[in-house]
Amino acid sequence: MIKIERAIVSVSDKTRIVELVKFLKKYNVEIISTGGTAKILKENGIEVIEVSQFTGFPEILDGRVKTLHPKIYGGILSIKDKEEHIKQIIENKIQPIQLIICNLYPFEKTLKMGKNDEEIIENIDIGGPTMIRAGAKNYKYVCVLSDPSFYDEFIKEMENNNGCVSEEFSFKCAKEVFRLTSRYDFVISSYFRDKIEKEVLPVDIDLRLSKVQNLRYGENPHQKGAWYRFVDKEYKREIFQGKELSFNNLLDMESAYNLVCQFEKPACVIIKHTNPCGVAIGNDIKEAYQKALECDPISAFGGIVGFNRKVDKNLAEIFIKKFYEIIVAPDYDKEALEIFKKKEDLRVIKCPEKIKYKYDFRTLVDGFLIQTPDEIDYEKFEVVTEKKPTEDEIEGLKFAWIVCKFIKSNGIVIATKNQTLGIGTGQMSRYDSTRIAVMKMKDNFKRIPKPIVLASDAFFPFPDSIEVAGKAKVSAIIQPGGSKSDEEVIKKCNELGISMIFTGTRHFKH
């Protein structure tokens, strides 16, 4: 047990500090304190010894140097039952310290507030991390409270143990100290790195994550799952209603919103298993939604729906007639939110900002594969066939090309100017993806809008897919090019009267 007789108190976050120190005074604990903390304690009638009085050395350099003194660190780091240590602290008139109550300058908060560099630098704590690390190292003799969330448990320990705390509790507090200082240093390091780092993929990438919440399960019920966030990055999501978000919900929601935000005009995307089953643009989002649903109404059941405009009452009234898991949009009218309450399980999510990735990650058993996001649409826009595409076809090709970037390889998108008509995705052959896209189009459209265009995320290795497209009355195709069979593919397009554009840019998505 650690008998608490002397405590040093120096906190930036002064939550409940007066209450805690008054509790300590009931056990006749001597209080040493610094600057602003000492001032607040004194104003509340609590007797304290200021650090400068305790050390015999003044606080200097605008408070940059307060606790960095042998009388402080000798009292913290001395091993209380080691004869040589006892002899040295007596010789140097050092008094043991058993409790440190200290939290750190709010560097992360200052950074997020967008303060200037001078203010940010001044909020790099030096004495605080040093002091709590010293106490945590000597946890058998010193207890460190680095977060107000530990105060209640500490009070119970003191009450249950007649003014003492257990080594077990002190060890728990020590673990929290090293977690805190590790994160604190990481955020500071990231700030400096971002100031000078010029390499897109540097030699070292430090990743630090904090748990947002546990999830009911992972992709399947037998898998455990949790949601983590980078400590130096936060994307705003506001949840208005609905069941708890699942592992798959979060993936699908981000896929839907990332794609829908690629369009300038009012747009709607309906996602199933991270792949779009319907994408459309319209004069307003109600029209965009109706067109997106038309693309594949069977697959849309239970889907995740994204919009790039505020959702209004008119859209909400028709939206709730179908079953969806999630709706995500930049904002909602009050009337729309009231209408959605009729479906309590529907998750209604607001994401006011577009999604911006710095890196794209894939997991390996021993680490990650890391790449920059796929943000280049064209290296070129070259017509390679005898037939040139019309303006309407070019509009449709550009629309289909955007969608194609967001579907799993092998990916084929058949579309018109403002609407997908059929999507074939994730197949082992491009030929099969093309046949699936055609099948989807024929299943869902009694009258197929014109023009009918096709986008392929990678080159065609053979002209067989072109033959399938030709039979489906596709009139223009966009693809990267680069196959050994390019000449055969172009020849087949010329035979069938199909125009073709090469982009020079592939959009594989594994």
C-alpha positions as CSV (number, residue, x, y, z in Angstrom):
1,M,0.0,0.0,0.0
2,I,1.1,3.6,-0.7
3,K,0.4,5.9,2.2
4,I,-0.5,9.3,0.7
5,E,1.2,12.0,2.8
6,R,2.4,14.6,0.2
7,A,1.0,15.5,-3.2
8,I,2.1,17.8,-6.0
9,V,-0.9,19.3,-7.9
10,S,-0.4,21.0,-11.3
11,V,-3.3,20.7,-13.8
12,S,-4.3,22.4,-17.0
13,D,-7.8,20.7,-16.9
14,K,-9.0,21.9,-13.5
15,T,-12.2,19.7,-13.6
16,R,-13.1,18.7,-10.0
17,I,-9.6,19.6,-8.7
18,V,-10.9,21.7,-5.8
19,E,-13.2,18.8,-4.7
20,L,-10.3,16.3,-4.9
21,V,-7.8,18.4,-3.0
22,K,-10.4,19.2,-0.3
23,F,-10.8,15.4,0.0
24,L,-7.0,15.0,0.4
25,K,-7.0,17.6,3.2
26,K,-9.3,15.4,5.2
27,Y,-6.4,12.9,5.4
28,N,-3.9,15.7,6.2
29,V,-2.2,15.4,2.9
30,E,0.4,18.2,2.3
31,I,-0.3,19.9,-1.0
32,I,2.4,21.4,-3.2
33,S,1.1,23.3,-6.2
34,T,2.1,25.5,-9.2
35,G,1.0,28.8,-10.7
36,G,-2.7,28.9,-11.8
37,T,-3.6,25.7,-9.9
38,A,-2.2,27.1,-6.6
39,K,-4.1,30.3,-7.2
40,I,-7.5,28.5,-7.6
41,L,-6.9,26.2,-4.6
42,K,-6.0,29.3,-2.4
43,E,-9.1,31.1,-3.6
44,N,-11.1,28.1,-2.4
45,G,-9.6,28.3,1.1
46,I,-7.1,25.4,0.6
47,E,-3.7,25.7,2.2
48,V,-1.0,25.0,-0.3
49,I,2.8,25.2,-0.6
50,E,3.9,26.7,-3.8
51,V,6.5,24.9,-5.8
52,S,8.9,27.8,-5.6
53,Q,8.6,27.8,-1.8
54,F,9.1,24.0,-1.7
55,T,12.2,24.0,-4.0
56,G,13.7,27.3,-2.9
57,F,13.9,28.3,-6.6
58,P,11.4,30.6,-8.4
59,E,9.3,29.7,-11.4
60,I,11.1,31.2,-14.3
61,L,10.8,31.8,-18.1
62,D,7.1,32.6,-18.1
63,G,6.4,29.4,-16.2
64,R,8.3,27.2,-18.6
65,V,10.4,26.0,-15.7
66,K,8.5,25.2,-12.5
67,T,8.8,21.6,-11.3
68,L,12.1,20.7,-13.0
69,H,14.1,20.5,-9.8
70,P,16.0,17.8,-7.8
71,K,13.8,18.4,-4.8
72,I,10.8,17.5,-6.9
73,Y,12.3,14.6,-8.8
74,G,14.2,13.2,-5.8
75,G,11.0,13.1,-3.9
76,I,9.3,11.3,-6.8
77,L,12.0,8.9,-8.0
78,S,13.4,7.7,-4.7
79,I,12.8,4.1,-3.8
80,K,11.4,4.4,-0.3
81,D,12.7,1.1,1.1
82,K,16.2,1.3,-0.5
83,E,18.8,2.2,2.1
84,E,21.1,4.2,-0.2
85,H,18.1,6.3,-1.5
86,I,16.9,7.0,2.0
87,K,20.4,8.2,3.0
88,Q,20.6,10.5,-0.1
89,I,17.2,12.1,0.3
90,I,18.0,12.8,4.0
91,E,21.4,14.3,3.2
92,N,19.8,16.5,0.5
93,K,16.8,17.5,2.6
94,I,14.4,15.9,0.0
95,Q,10.9,15.1,1.1
96,P,9.1,12.1,-0.4
97,I,6.1,12.7,-2.7
98,Q,3.5,9.9,-3.0
99,L,0.9,11.5,-5.2
100,I,1.1,13.5,-8.4
101,I,-2.1,15.1,-9.8
102,C,-1.1,16.4,-13.2
103,N,-2.6,16.7,-16.7
104,L,-0.9,18.2,-19.7
105,Y,-1.1,21.5,-21.6
106,P,-3.9,21.1,-24.2
107,F,-1.6,20.8,-27.3
108,E,-4.1,18.7,-29.3
109,K,-7.0,21.1,-28.5
110,T,-4.9,24.1,-29.4
111,L,-4.0,22.5,-32.7
112,K,-7.6,21.7,-33.6
113,M,-8.6,25.3,-32.8
114,G,-6.3,26.5,-35.6
115,K,-4.1,28.7,-33.4
116,N,-0.9,30.2,-34.8
117,D,2.4,28.4,-34.5
118,E,3.6,30.4,-31.5
119,E,0.5,29.5,-29.4
120,I,0.8,25.8,-30.6
121,I,4.5,25.6,-29.6
122,E,3.8,27.2,-26.2
123,N,1.2,24.4,-25.5
124,I,3.9,21.7,-25.7
125,D,4.2,20.6,-22.1
126,I,7.7,19.8,-20.8
127,G,7.5,19.6,-17.1
128,G,4.2,17.8,-17.0
129,P,5.1,14.8,-19.1
130,T,8.5,14.5,-17.3
131,M,6.9,14.6,-13.9
132,I,4.1,12.1,-14.6
133,R,6.5,9.7,-16.4
134,A,8.8,9.9,-13.4
135,G,6.0,9.0,-11.0
136,A,4.7,6.2,-13.3
137,K,8.2,4.7,-13.4
138,N,8.2,4.6,-9.6
139,Y,4.5,3.4,-9.4
140,K,5.3,1.1,-6.4
141,Y,5.8,4.2,-4.3
142,V,4.0,7.0,-6.2
143,C,0.5,7.2,-7.6
144,V,-0.1,9.5,-10.6
145,L,-3.6,10.8,-11.5
146,S,-3.2,12.1,-15.1
147,D,-6.9,12.3,-15.9
148,P,-10.0,13.4,-13.9
149,S,-11.7,10.2,-14.9
150,F,-9.5,8.4,-12.3
151,Y,-10.5,10.7,-9.4
152,D,-13.6,8.7,-8.2
153,E,-11.7,5.4,-8.1
154,F,-8.8,7.1,-6.3
155,I,-11.2,8.5,-3.7
156,K,-12.7,5.0,-3.1
157,E,-9.1,3.6,-2.8
158,M,-8.3,6.2,-0.1
159,E,-11.5,5.7,1.8
160,N,-11.3,1.9,1.7
161,N,-7.6,1.8,2.7
162,N,-7.4,4.4,5.4
163,G,-5.6,7.0,3.3
164,C,-3.6,4.6,1.2
165,V,-3.9,3.3,-2.4
166,S,-3.1,-0.1,-3.6
167,E,-0.1,-0.9,-5.8
168,E,-2.6,-2.5,-8.2
169,F,-4.4,0.8,-8.6
170,S,-1.1,2.8,-8.9
171,F,0.0,0.4,-11.7
172,K,-3.2,1.0,-13.6
173,C,-2.6,4.8,-13.3
174,A,1.0,4.3,-14.5
175,K,-0.2,2.5,-17.6
176,E,-2.5,5.4,-18.4
177,V,0.4,7.8,-18.0
178,F,2.5,6.1,-20.6
179,R,-0.5,5.7,-23.0
180,L,-1.2,9.5,-22.5
181,T,2.4,10.6,-23.0
182,S,2.9,8.3,-26.0
183,R,-0.2,9.8,-27.7
184,Y,0.8,13.4,-26.7
185,D,4.3,13.0,-28.2
186,F,2.7,11.4,-31.3
187,V,0.4,14.4,-32.0
188,I,3.3,16.8,-31.5
189,S,5.5,14.7,-33.8
190,S,2.8,14.7,-36.4
191,Y,2.5,18.5,-36.2
192,F,6.3,18.9,-36.9
193,R,6.3,16.2,-39.6
194,D,3.5,17.9,-41.5
195,K,5.5,21.1,-41.4
196,I,8.5,19.7,-43.1
197,E,7.6,16.3,-44.7
198,K,7.9,16.4,-48.5
199,E,7.9,12.7,-49.3
200,V,4.4,11.5,-50.3
201,L,5.3,8.0,-49.0
202,P,8.0,8.6,-46.3
203,V,10.5,6.1,-44.9
204,D,8.4,5.8,-41.7
205,I,4.7,6.3,-41.2
206,D,3.5,6.4,-37.6
207,L,0.0,5.3,-37.0
208,R,-1.9,5.8,-33.8
209,L,-5.5,4.9,-33.3
210,S,-8.0,5.5,-30.5
211,K,-11.2,3.4,-30.1
212,V,-14.4,5.2,-31.0
213,Q,-16.6,2.3,-29.9
214,N,-17.0,-1.4,-29.9
215,L,-19.2,-2.7,-32.7
216,R,-21.7,-5.5,-32.4
217,Y,-19.5,-7.7,-34.5
218,G,-17.2,-7.5,-37.6
219,E,-18.3,-8.5,-41.1
220,N,-20.0,-11.6,-39.7
221,P,-21.5,-12.3,-36.2
222,H,-18.7,-14.6,-35.2
223,Q,-16.1,-11.9,-35.7
224,K,-15.3,-9.2,-33.1
225,G,-15.3,-5.7,-34.4
226,A,-14.5,-2.1,-33.2
227,W,-14.3,1.3,-34.7
228,Y,-11.0,3.2,-34.3
229,R,-9.9,6.7,-35.4
230,F,-6.5,8.2,-36.1
231,V,-5.7,10.4,-33.2
232,D,-4.6,13.3,-35.4
233,K,-7.6,13.1,-37.8
234,E,-11.4,13.3,-37.2
235,Y,-14.1,13.2,-39.8
236,K,-17.4,14.7,-38.7
237,R,-20.5,12.4,-38.7
238,E,-23.7,13.4,-36.9
239,I,-26.2,10.5,-36.2
240,F,-29.8,11.7,-35.9
241,Q,-31.5,8.3,-35.4
242,G,-31.4,4.6,-36.0
243,K,-29.8,1.4,-34.8
244,E,-26.1,1.3,-33.9
245,L,-23.8,1.5,-36.9
246,S,-22.2,-1.9,-37.8
247,F,-18.8,-2.7,-39.3
248,N,-20.4,-3.2,-42.7
249,N,-22.6,-0.1,-42.3
250,L,-19.5,2.1,-41.8
251,L,-17.8,0.7,-44.9
252,D,-20.9,1.1,-47.1
253,M,-21.7,4.5,-45.8
254,E,-18.2,5.8,-46.6
255,S,-18.3,4.2,-50.1
256,A,-21.7,5.8,-50.9
257,Y,-20.7,9.3,-49.7
258,N,-17.3,9.3,-51.3
259,L,-18.8,8.5,-54.7
260,V,-21.8,10.8,-54.5
261,C,-19.6,13.7,-53.6
262,Q,-17.7,13.3,-56.9
263,F,-20.5,15.0,-58.7
264,E,-21.2,18.7,-59.0
265,K,-24.9,18.3,-60.0
266,P,-27.5,16.9,-57.6
267,A,-26.7,13.2,-57.3
268,C,-27.7,10.0,-55.6
269,V,-25.8,6.7,-55.0
270,I,-27.2,3.5,-53.7
271,I,-24.6,1.0,-52.4
272,K,-24.7,-2.7,-51.6
273,H,-21.5,-4.3,-50.2
274,T,-19.4,-1.2,-51.0
275,N,-20.4,-1.4,-54.7
276,P,-22.9,1.0,-56.3
277,C,-26.0,-0.7,-57.7
278,G,-27.5,2.6,-58.9
279,V,-26.0,6.0,-59.5
280,A,-27.7,9.0,-61.1
281,I,-27.7,12.8,-61.3
282,G,-30.8,15.0,-61.8
283,N,-32.2,18.5,-61.7
284,D,-32.7,17.9,-58.0
285,I,-32.0,15.1,-55.6
286,K,-35.5,13.7,-55.7
287,E,-35.1,13.1,-59.5
288,A,-31.6,11.8,-58.9
289,Y,-32.9,9.3,-56.3
290,Q,-35.7,8.1,-58.6
291,K,-33.3,7.5,-61.4
292,A,-30.7,5.7,-59.1
293,L,-33.5,3.4,-57.8
294,E,-34.6,2.6,-61.3
295,C,-31.1,1.2,-62.2
296,D,-31.5,-1.8,-59.9
297,P,-34.5,-1.7,-57.5
298,I,-34.1,-5.3,-56.4
299,S,-30.5,-4.8,-55.3
300,A,-31.4,-1.5,-53.7
301,F,-33.4,-3.3,-51.0
302,G,-31.6,-2.8,-47.7
303,G,-29.0,-0.6,-49.3
304,I,-27.1,2.5,-48.2
305,V,-28.1,5.7,-50.0
306,G,-26.0,8.8,-50.3
307,F,-26.9,12.3,-51.5
308,N,-24.7,15.3,-52.2
309,R,-27.5,17.9,-51.4
310,K,-29.6,18.7,-48.4
311,V,-32.5,16.2,-48.1
312,D,-35.9,17.9,-48.0
313,K,-39.4,16.9,-47.1
314,N,-40.4,15.9,-50.7
315,L,-37.6,13.4,-51.0
316,A,-38.1,12.0,-47.5
317,E,-41.8,11.3,-48.2
318,I,-40.9,9.0,-51.1
319,F,-37.7,7.6,-49.5
320,I,-39.4,6.0,-46.6
321,K,-41.6,3.9,-48.9
322,K,-38.6,1.6,-49.4
323,F,-36.4,-0.3,-47.0
324,Y,-32.9,1.1,-46.6
325,E,-30.3,0.7,-43.8
326,I,-28.8,4.1,-44.0
327,I,-29.2,7.5,-45.6
328,V,-26.2,9.9,-45.6
329,A,-26.2,13.5,-46.8
330,P,-24.6,16.8,-46.1
331,D,-27.7,18.1,-44.3
332,Y,-31.5,17.6,-43.7
333,D,-34.6,19.8,-43.4
334,K,-36.3,19.6,-40.0
335,E,-39.4,18.3,-41.8
336,A,-37.4,15.5,-43.4
337,L,-36.0,14.4,-40.0
338,E,-39.5,14.2,-38.6
339,I,-40.6,12.0,-41.5
340,F,-37.7,9.7,-41.0
341,K,-38.8,9.1,-37.4
342,K,-41.5,6.9,-38.8
343,K,-38.8,4.4,-39.5
344,E,-36.9,4.1,-36.2
345,D,-34.3,1.6,-37.5
346,L,-33.3,3.8,-40.4
347,R,-29.9,5.3,-39.6
348,V,-29.9,9.0,-40.6
349,I,-26.3,10.4,-40.9
350,K,-25.1,13.9,-41.6
351,C,-21.6,14.4,-43.1
352,P,-21.1,18.1,-43.8
353,E,-17.7,17.6,-45.3
354,K,-16.5,15.8,-48.5
355,I,-14.2,12.8,-47.8
356,K,-10.5,13.4,-48.4
357,Y,-8.0,10.6,-48.0
358,K,-4.3,11.0,-47.5
359,Y,-3.5,7.3,-47.8
360,D,-5.3,4.1,-48.9
361,F,-4.5,1.1,-46.7
362,R,-4.7,-2.6,-47.2
363,T,-3.8,-5.1,-44.4
364,L,-1.2,-7.8,-44.5
365,V,-0.5,-10.3,-41.7
366,D,2.6,-8.3,-40.8
367,G,1.6,-4.7,-41.7
368,F,0.0,-2.6,-44.4
369,L,0.2,-1.9,-48.0
370,I,-0.1,1.9,-48.4
371,Q,-0.8,3.9,-51.5
372,T,-2.0,7.3,-52.4
373,P,-5.7,7.5,-53.2
374,D,-6.9,7.1,-56.9
375,E,-7.5,10.7,-57.7
376,I,-6.3,11.0,-61.4
377,D,-9.1,10.5,-63.9
378,Y,-7.3,10.9,-67.2
379,E,-3.8,10.9,-68.5
380,K,-5.3,11.5,-71.9
381,F,-8.8,11.5,-73.6
382,E,-8.0,10.1,-77.0
383,V,-10.5,8.9,-79.6
384,V,-9.0,5.8,-81.1
385,T,-11.8,4.6,-83.4
386,E,-13.1,5.8,-86.8
387,K,-16.4,6.9,-85.2
388,K,-16.1,9.9,-83.0
389,P,-18.4,10.1,-79.9
390,T,-21.2,12.7,-79.8
391,E,-21.5,15.3,-77.1
392,D,-24.2,13.3,-75.4
393,E,-22.0,10.2,-75.5
394,I,-19.0,12.1,-74.1
395,E,-21.2,13.3,-71.2
396,G,-22.3,9.7,-70.6
397,L,-18.7,8.4,-70.8
398,K,-17.4,10.9,-68.3
399,F,-20.3,10.0,-65.9
400,A,-19.7,6.3,-66.3
401,W,-15.9,6.7,-65.8
402,I,-16.4,8.4,-62.4
403,V,-18.7,5.5,-61.3
404,C,-16.2,2.9,-62.7
405,K,-13.5,4.1,-60.4
406,F,-15.6,3.1,-57.3
407,I,-16.5,-0.5,-58.2
408,K,-14.6,-3.6,-57.6
409,S,-12.4,-5.1,-60.5
410,N,-13.1,-6.4,-62.9
411,G,-15.6,-3.5,-63.3
412,I,-17.9,-2.6,-66.1
413,V,-20.4,0.3,-66.0
414,I,-23.1,0.7,-68.7
415,A,-24.7,4.1,-68.4
416,T,-26.4,7.0,-70.2
417,K,-25.8,10.7,-69.7
418,N,-27.1,10.9,-66.1
419,Q,-27.8,7.4,-64.9
420,T,-26.2,4.0,-64.6
421,L,-28.0,1.3,-66.6
422,G,-26.1,-1.8,-65.6
423,I,-23.1,-2.6,-63.4
424,G,-21.0,-5.7,-63.5
425,T,-18.4,-5.9,-60.7
426,G,-15.9,-8.1,-59.0
427,Q,-15.9,-10.9,-61.6
428,M,-12.9,-13.0,-62.5
429,S,-13.2,-12.1,-66.1
430,R,-14.1,-8.8,-67.8
431,Y,-16.2,-10.7,-70.2
432,D,-18.4,-12.0,-67.3
433,S,-18.6,-8.5,-65.9
434,T,-19.8,-7.1,-69.2
435,R,-22.5,-9.8,-69.5
436,I,-23.7,-9.1,-66.0
437,A,-23.9,-5.4,-66.7
438,V,-25.9,-6.0,-69.9
439,M,-28.2,-8.5,-68.0
440,K,-28.9,-5.8,-65.3
441,M,-29.7,-3.2,-67.9
442,K,-32.2,-5.5,-69.7
443,D,-33.8,-6.7,-66.5
444,N,-34.4,-3.2,-65.1
445,F,-35.3,-1.0,-68.2
446,K,-38.2,-1.8,-70.5
447,R,-37.2,1.3,-72.5
448,I,-33.5,1.8,-72.4
449,P,-32.4,5.5,-72.5
450,K,-30.0,6.6,-75.2
451,P,-27.1,7.0,-75.7
452,I,-25.9,3.7,-74.1
453,V,-22.2,4.0,-73.2
454,L,-19.8,1.7,-71.4
455,A,-16.8,2.2,-69.1
456,S,-14.2,-0.4,-68.2
457,D,-11.8,0.0,-65.3
458,A,-9.0,-1.7,-67.2
459,F,-8.2,-2.7,-70.8
460,F,-10.0,-5.4,-72.7
461,P,-7.7,-8.4,-73.2
462,F,-9.9,-9.7,-76.0
463,P,-12.7,-8.3,-78.3
464,D,-15.3,-10.7,-76.8
465,S,-16.6,-8.1,-74.4
466,I,-17.0,-5.6,-77.3
467,E,-19.2,-8.1,-79.1
468,V,-21.4,-8.4,-76.0
469,A,-21.6,-4.6,-75.8
470,G,-22.4,-4.2,-79.5
471,K,-25.3,-6.6,-79.2
472,A,-26.6,-4.5,-76.3
473,K,-26.5,-1.4,-78.6
474,V,-23.6,0.3,-76.7
475,S,-22.5,3.2,-78.9
476,A,-19.4,4.4,-77.1
477,I,-16.8,2.9,-74.8
478,I,-14.2,4.4,-72.5
479,Q,-11.3,2.4,-71.2
480,P,-7.6,2.8,-70.3
481,G,-6.1,1.0,-73.3
482,G,-2.7,-0.6,-73.1
483,S,-3.6,-4.2,-74.1
484,K,-1.6,-6.3,-76.6
485,S,-5.0,-6.8,-78.2
486,D,-5.8,-3.0,-78.5
487,E,-5.7,-3.2,-82.3
488,E,-8.2,-6.1,-82.3
489,V,-10.5,-4.3,-79.9
490,I,-10.4,-1.1,-81.9
491,K,-11.0,-3.1,-85.1
492,K,-14.1,-4.8,-83.5
493,C,-15.4,-1.4,-82.4
494,N,-15.0,-0.1,-86.0
495,E,-16.9,-3.1,-87.3
496,L,-19.8,-2.5,-84.9
497,G,-19.9,1.3,-85.3
498,I,-18.8,1.9,-81.7
499,S,-16.6,4.9,-80.8
500,M,-13.9,4.3,-78.2
501,I,-11.8,6.6,-76.0
502,F,-8.5,5.7,-74.3
503,T,-7.7,7.4,-71.0
504,G,-4.3,6.0,-70.3
505,T,-5.5,5.6,-66.6
506,R,-6.5,2.4,-65.0
507,H,-8.9,2.2,-62.1
508,F,-8.4,-1.2,-60.4
509,K,-10.1,-1.5,-57.0
510,H,-9.3,-4.7,-55.1
